[in-house]
Amino acid sequence: MEQWRYIVVEGAIGVGKTSLVKLLGEESNAHCILEDNQSNPFLPDFYRDPKKFAFHTQIFFLIHRYIQQSEILQQDLLKQGGILCDYLLEKDRIFANLNLDAKEIELYNQIYALLVKDAPRPDLVIYLQARPQVLLERIRKRGIEFERSIPLHYLERLTKAYNEYFFHYDETPLLVVDTSEINFVQHSADFEALKKEMKAMKRGTQYFKPLGSPR
């Protein structure tokens, strides 16, 4: 991991982004930037009534993410042991395009263009994938109350949008990991295998589909 100063872990809700960042952080001196979804006051309302609260939810996330990313430059965190982050700032548009109507997207894009232009770019992005049904099972298992109403069809749309985005992604080296059958937290062998892939990463996009964890 030493060759990567700024690593971002991405993927749909429930895929295990934050858990992996925390594991990687325990083995390094990197500064961990974790998104606190529960701090968004509009999120419970969004899951209850997406059409009414999508714009409020998205703008809150965009500004919150922008503030966190600005601190990387302001505090020069890249010189203090590196950075691990559980979101890619540019992915904010995945959710915006999925949930906002045409007029809202037009306003959102104007705000987005102002905020994102000076954001720091990661050295490596790890995109975690999982089947929508697996995501739903993991979401329900972690037991966050307002997430219980997330329907499978929303996760199917979200997974498709993520896959389309990263199919065209070429801004940084990209490691795509299928996590449907593995668990980095419960099985150390899965985590060790991933670290080997990270060390072997160079340029372009690589795909990693490890053997399933023991049951």
Secondary structure as GFF3:
##gff-version 3
##sequence-region A 1 215
A	DSSP	beta_strand	6	10	.	.	.	ID=ss1
A	DSSP	alpha_helix	17	26	.	.	.	ID=ss2
A	DSSP	beta_strand	31	33	.	.	.	ID=ss3
A	DSSP	three_ten_helix	37	39	.	.	.	ID=ss4
A	DSSP	alpha_helix	43	48	.	.	.	ID=ss5
A	DSSP	alpha_helix	50	74	.	.	.	ID=ss6
A	DSSP	three_ten_helix	77	79	.	.	.	ID=ss7
A	DSSP	beta_strand	83	85	.	.	.	ID=ss8
A	DSSP	three_ten_helix	89	91	.	.	.	ID=ss9
A	DSSP	alpha_helix	92	99	.	.	.	ID=ss10
A	DSSP	alpha_helix	102	116	.	.	.	ID=ss11
A	DSSP	beta_strand	124	129	.	.	.	ID=ss12
A	DSSP	alpha_helix	132	142	.	.	.	ID=ss13
A	DSSP	three_ten_helix	145	147	.	.	.	ID=ss14
A	DSSP	alpha_helix	152	167	.	.	.	ID=ss15
A	DSSP	beta_strand	174	178	.	.	.	ID=ss16
A	DSSP	alpha_helix	188	200	.	.	.	ID=ss17
A	DSSP	beta_strand	205	208	.	.	.	ID=ss18
###
